[in-house]
């Protein structure tokens, strides 16, 4: 049985250059869960631990039907309450929505059918908070950030300068795609795509 690899199939979605660039995407479906606080915090960790078991449960369900796929990279949308600067706010004020992209053949009925079994198996009620959601970012500006998360603001500044120079405005949330596993990759070599919807 062949296994669908979303990262390979959608190379343009999971790649970015070291300089800002304009890209465009169609509507995409994800498993999502929301929370608040710093990315190293307890809530963030627990919700990642809820998201992945359901993603692998969906994978197993479809594998049994002959539609196997590799669970792709973790992603995140980030924001804070209106009127505050994201990088100047405390990490406790950060709000986020974690995402794992799903293939086009995945439907909500299947997810809701298997969700109770995964909650019971993992003894994790947070799995019940996960939604199946379609997001449409359309035209975006993006860049590859190489290095620790703590230096992202420098890369974001480059992106914002480019957006202004192109006569565009931000039209959505700060979007990150985590290409590197921080447990395995030195912080100075980690790769993160930073993306903003624009108009």
ZAMI-397194 format. One record per residue (C-alpha): residue number from 1; x, y, z. Coordinates in steps of 0.02 Angstrom, whole numbers, plus 32768, in hexadecimal, padded with zeros to 4 digits. Each point is the difference from the previous one (the first is absolute). Layout:
<pts>
<num: NUM, east: X, north: Y, up: Z>;
...
</pts>
This chain:
<pts>
<num: 1, east: 8000, north: 8000, up: 8000>;
<num: 2, east: 8046, north: 80AB, up: 7FD1>;
<num: 3, east: 8004, north: 8086, up: 8086>;
<num: 4, east: 7FD1, north: 80B4, up: 7FDA>;
<num: 5, east: 8089, north: 8078, up: 8036>;
<num: 6, east: 7FB3, north: 80AE, up: 800D>;
<num: 7, east: 80AA, north: 8053, up: 8015>;
<num: 8, east: 803A, north: 7FB9, up: 7F59>;
<num: 9, east: 7F5A, north: 8018, up: 7FA6>;
<num: 10, east: 7FF2, north: 80B6, up: 8034>;
<num: 11, east: 80B6, north: 8036, up: 7FF7>;
<num: 12, east: 7FD3, north: 80B7, up: 7FE7>;
<num: 13, east: 7F9B, north: 7FFF, up: 80A2>;
<num: 14, east: 808D, north: 7FB4, up: 8066>;
<num: 15, east: 8091, north: 8064, up: 7FB6>;
<num: 16, east: 8037, north: 80B7, up: 8003>;
<num: 17, east: 8098, north: 8065, up: 7FCD>;
<num: 18, east: 8076, north: 8064, up: 806F>;
<num: 19, east: 7FBA, north: 809F, up: 7FB1>;
<num: 20, east: 7F49, north: 8037, up: 8009>;
<num: 21, east: 7F92, north: 7FBE, up: 7F75>;
<num: 22, east: 7F49, north: 8007, up: 7FCC>;
<num: 23, east: 7FA1, north: 7F5B, up: 7FF5>;
<num: 24, east: 7F4A, north: 7FCC, up: 7FF4>;
<num: 25, east: 7F9E, north: 7F6D, up: 8047>;
<num: 26, east: 7F54, north: 7FB2, up: 7FED>;
<num: 27, east: 7F90, north: 7FD5, up: 8096>;
<num: 28, east: 8051, north: 7F7A, up: 806C>;
<num: 29, east: 7FB9, north: 7F8F, up: 8088>;
<num: 30, east: 8053, north: 7FE7, up: 80A9>;
<num: 31, east: 7FE9, north: 7FB6, up: 80AC>;
<num: 32, east: 8007, north: 8097, up: 8074>;
<num: 33, east: 8006, north: 8026, up: 80BA>;
<num: 34, east: 800C, north: 80AB, up: 8054>;
<num: 35, east: 8056, north: 803C, up: 809D>;
<num: 36, east: 805E, north: 808C, up: 8056>;
<num: 37, east: 80AD, north: 8016, up: 804B>;
<num: 38, east: 80B6, north: 7FE2, up: 7FD8>;
<num: 39, east: 8030, north: 7F73, up: 7F89>;
<num: 40, east: 8066, north: 7FAA, up: 8088>;
<num: 41, east: 7F6D, north: 8008, up: 8078>;
<num: 42, east: 7F95, north: 7F76, up: 8048>;
<num: 43, east: 7F64, north: 8029, up: 7F99>;
<num: 44, east: 8061, north: 8002, up: 7F5D>;
<num: 45, east: 8054, north: 7F5A, up: 8027>;
<num: 46, east: 7F5D, north: 7FAC, up: 8033>;
<num: 47, east: 7FA5, north: 803A, up: 7F65>;
<num: 48, east: 808A, north: 7FC3, up: 7F8D>;
<num: 49, east: 7FF1, north: 7F5B, up: 805D>;
<num: 50, east: 7F46, north: 8000, up: 7FD8>;
<num: 51, east: 8011, north: 8031, up: 7F49>;
<num: 52, east: 807A, north: 7F79, up: 7FC9>;
<num: 53, east: 7FA0, north: 7F68, up: 8041>;
<num: 54, east: 7F65, north: 8037, up: 7FA1>;
<num: 55, east: 8067, north: 8022, up: 7F63>;
<num: 56, east: 8048, north: 7F50, up: 800A>;
<num: 57, east: 7F54, north: 7FBA, up: 8026>;
<num: 58, east: 7FBF, north: 8050, up: 7F5F>;
<num: 59, east: 8096, north: 7FBA, up: 7FA3>;
<num: 60, east: 7FDB, north: 7F51, up: 8042>;
<num: 61, east: 7F48, north: 800C, up: 7FD4>;
<num: 62, east: 8025, north: 802E, up: 7F4C>;
<num: 63, east: 8090, north: 7F85, up: 7FF2>;
<num: 64, east: 7F82, north: 7F74, up: 8023>;
<num: 65, east: 7F9E, north: 8042, up: 7F6B>;
<num: 66, east: 8098, north: 8000, up: 7F8D>;
<num: 67, east: 8024, north: 80BB, up: 800F>;
<num: 68, east: 809C, north: 8008, up: 806B>;
<num: 69, east: 805C, north: 80A5, up: 8019>;
<num: 70, east: 8093, north: 8043, up: 8063>;
<num: 71, east: 7FD0, north: 8078, up: 808B>;
<num: 72, east: 8051, north: 80A6, up: 7FCB>;
<num: 73, east: 8059, north: 808C, up: 805D>;
<num: 74, east: 7FB6, north: 805F, up: 8093>;
<num: 75, east: 7FC9, north: 80B3, up: 7FDA>;
<num: 76, east: 7FC3, north: 8091, up: 8067>;
<num: 77, east: 7F9D, north: 80A1, up: 7FED>;
<num: 78, east: 8031, north: 8085, up: 807F>;
<num: 79, east: 7FB0, north: 80A2, up: 803D>;
<num: 80, east: 7FE1, north: 806D, up: 8098>;
<num: 81, east: 7F71, north: 806E, up: 8037>;
<num: 82, east: 7FE3, north: 8097, up: 7F91>;
<num: 83, east: 8067, north: 809B, up: 801E>;
<num: 84, east: 809E, north: 7FA9, up: 803B>;
<num: 85, east: 80A3, north: 7FD8, up: 7FA7>;
<num: 86, east: 801D, north: 7F44, up: 7FF7>;
<num: 87, east: 80BB, north: 8002, up: 8023>;
<num: 88, east: 7FF2, north: 8080, up: 808C>;
<num: 89, east: 7F74, north: 7FA4, up: 805A>;
<num: 90, east: 8027, north: 7F7F, up: 8086>;
<num: 91, east: 7FFB, north: 7F4B, up: 7FC8>;
<num: 92, east: 7F70, north: 7FE1, up: 8077>;
<num: 93, east: 7F97, north: 8072, up: 7F8F>;
<num: 94, east: 8025, north: 7F9F, up: 7F62>;
<num: 95, east: 7F6B, north: 7FA8, up: 7FB2>;
<num: 96, east: 8014, north: 7F72, up: 7F85>;
<num: 97, east: 7FA8, north: 7F81, up: 7F95>;
<num: 98, east: 8064, north: 7F61, up: 7FDD>;
<num: 99, east: 7FE4, north: 7FAD, up: 7F57>;
<num: 100, east: 8023, north: 7F5A, up: 7FAC>;
<num: 101, east: 7FD2, north: 7FFC, up: 7F49>;
<num: 102, east: 7F8E, north: 7F74, up: 7FC4>;
<num: 103, east: 7FEF, north: 7FB3, up: 7F51>;
<num: 104, east: 7F6D, north: 8031, up: 7F93>;
<num: 105, east: 7FA8, north: 7F58, up: 8019>;
<num: 106, east: 7FF0, north: 8018, up: 80BE>;
<num: 107, east: 7F50, north: 8031, up: 8037>;
<num: 108, east: 7FBC, north: 803D, up: 80A6>;
<num: 109, east: 7F87, north: 7F6D, up: 8015>;
<num: 110, east: 8093, north: 7F88, up: 8006>;
<num: 111, east: 805C, north: 806B, up: 807F>;
<num: 112, east: 7F69, north: 800D, up: 8072>;
<num: 113, east: 7FE6, north: 7F44, up: 7FF1>;
<num: 114, east: 80AD, north: 7FD4, up: 803E>;
<num: 115, east: 8018, north: 808F, up: 807C>;
<num: 116, east: 7FAA, north: 7FAA, up: 8096>;
<num: 117, east: 806E, north: 7F66, up: 7FEA>;
<num: 118, east: 809F, north: 8067, up: 7FFD>;
<num: 119, east: 7FC8, north: 8063, up: 809B>;
<num: 120, east: 7FE2, north: 7F5D, up: 805C>;
<num: 121, east: 809F, north: 7FAD, up: 7FC3>;
<num: 122, east: 806F, north: 8092, up: 802F>;
<num: 123, east: 7F99, north: 8034, up: 8099>;
<num: 124, east: 800A, north: 80B4, up: 7FBF>;
<num: 125, east: 7F63, north: 806A, up: 8003>;
<num: 126, east: 805B, north: 808F, up: 7FA5>;
<num: 127, east: 7FEE, north: 7F9B, up: 7F60>;
<num: 128, east: 7F48, north: 802F, up: 8008>;
<num: 129, east: 8031, north: 80B7, up: 7FE3>;
<num: 130, east: 804E, north: 7FDC, up: 7F56>;
<num: 131, east: 7FA2, north: 8042, up: 7F69>;
<num: 132, east: 8007, north: 7FD3, up: 7F48>;
<num: 133, east: 800E, north: 80A7, up: 7FA9>;
<num: 134, east: 801B, north: 8044, up: 7F51>;
<num: 135, east: 806D, north: 809C, up: 7FF4>;
<num: 136, east: 8017, north: 806D, up: 7F66>;
<num: 137, east: 8096, north: 8073, up: 8007>;
<num: 138, east: 8009, north: 8024, up: 7F45>;
<num: 139, east: 808D, north: 8078, up: 7FD3>;
<num: 140, east: 808D, north: 7FFB, up: 8080>;
<num: 141, east: 80AF, north: 8043, up: 801C>;
<num: 142, east: 807B, north: 7F87, up: 804E>;
<num: 143, east: 80B6, north: 7FE3, up: 802D>;
<num: 144, east: 806D, north: 7F76, up: 8049>;
<num: 145, east: 803E, north: 8027, up: 80AF>;
<num: 146, east: 809F, north: 7FA3, up: 802D>;
<num: 147, east: 802F, north: 8002, up: 80B7>;
<num: 148, east: 7FAF, north: 7FFF, up: 80AB>;
<num: 149, east: 7F4E, north: 803A, up: 801A>;
<num: 150, east: 8042, north: 808E, up: 806D>;
<num: 151, east: 8049, north: 8059, up: 7F67>;
<num: 152, east: 7F63, north: 7FF6, up: 7F96>;
<num: 153, east: 7FD9, north: 80B8, up: 8017>;
<num: 154, east: 8095, north: 802C, up: 7F91>;
<num: 155, east: 7FBB, north: 7F94, up: 7F73>;
<num: 156, east: 7F50, north: 8045, up: 801A>;
<num: 157, east: 8045, north: 80B1, up: 7FEF>;
<num: 158, east: 8048, north: 7FD1, up: 7F55>;
<num: 159, east: 7F58, north: 7FBA, up: 7FCE>;
<num: 160, east: 7FA2, north: 809B, up: 803A>;
<num: 161, east: 8077, north: 8071, up: 7FA0>;
<num: 162, east: 7FE1, north: 7F99, up: 7F62>;
<num: 163, east: 7F43, north: 8006, up: 8019>;
<num: 164, east: 8006, north: 80BE, up: 800D>;
<num: 165, east: 8072, north: 8010, up: 7F68>;
<num: 166, east: 7F88, north: 7F97, up: 7F99>;
<num: 167, east: 7F6D, north: 806F, up: 802F>;
<num: 168, east: 7FAB, north: 7F72, up: 805E>;
<num: 169, east: 7FB1, north: 7FF3, up: 80AD>;
<num: 170, east: 7FF5, north: 7F6D, up: 8078>;
<num: 171, east: 7F59, north: 7FA6, up: 7FED>;
<num: 172, east: 800A, north: 7F74, up: 8080>;
<num: 173, east: 8061, north: 7FB0, up: 808D>;
<num: 174, east: 80BA, north: 7FE0, up: 8017>;
<num: 175, east: 8015, north: 7F4E, up: 7FBE>;
<num: 176, east: 8093, north: 7F8D, up: 8028>;
<num: 177, east: 802C, north: 7F55, up: 7FBA>;
<num: 178, east: 807D, north: 7F9F, up: 8068>;
<num: 179, east: 8071, north: 7FA1, up: 7F8A>;
<num: 180, east: 8081, north: 7FCF, up: 8084>;
<num: 181, east: 7FEE, north: 7F99, up: 809E>;
<num: 182, east: 804F, north: 8068, up: 808D>;
<num: 183, east: 8029, north: 7F5E, up: 805B>;
<num: 184, east: 8071, north: 7FC9, up: 7F71>;
<num: 185, east: 803D, north: 809E, up: 7FA9>;
<num: 186, east: 8076, north: 8084, up: 804D>;
<num: 187, east: 7FA4, north: 80A3, up: 801D>;
<num: 188, east: 806D, north: 8062, up: 7F86>;
<num: 189, east: 7FD2, north: 7F88, up: 7F73>;
<num: 190, east: 7F44, north: 7FF1, up: 801D>;
<num: 191, east: 7F91, north: 802B, up: 7F6C>;
<num: 192, east: 7F57, north: 8055, up: 8015>;
<num: 193, east: 7F94, north: 8047, up: 7F74>;
<num: 194, east: 7FB3, north: 80A6, up: 8032>;
<num: 195, east: 7F68, north: 8030, up: 7F99>;
<num: 196, east: 7F80, north: 808D, up: 7FFF>;
<num: 197, east: 7F62, north: 800D, up: 7F97>;
<num: 198, east: 7FFF, north: 80A7, up: 7FA4>;
<num: 199, east: 7F91, north: 806B, up: 7F92>;
</pts>
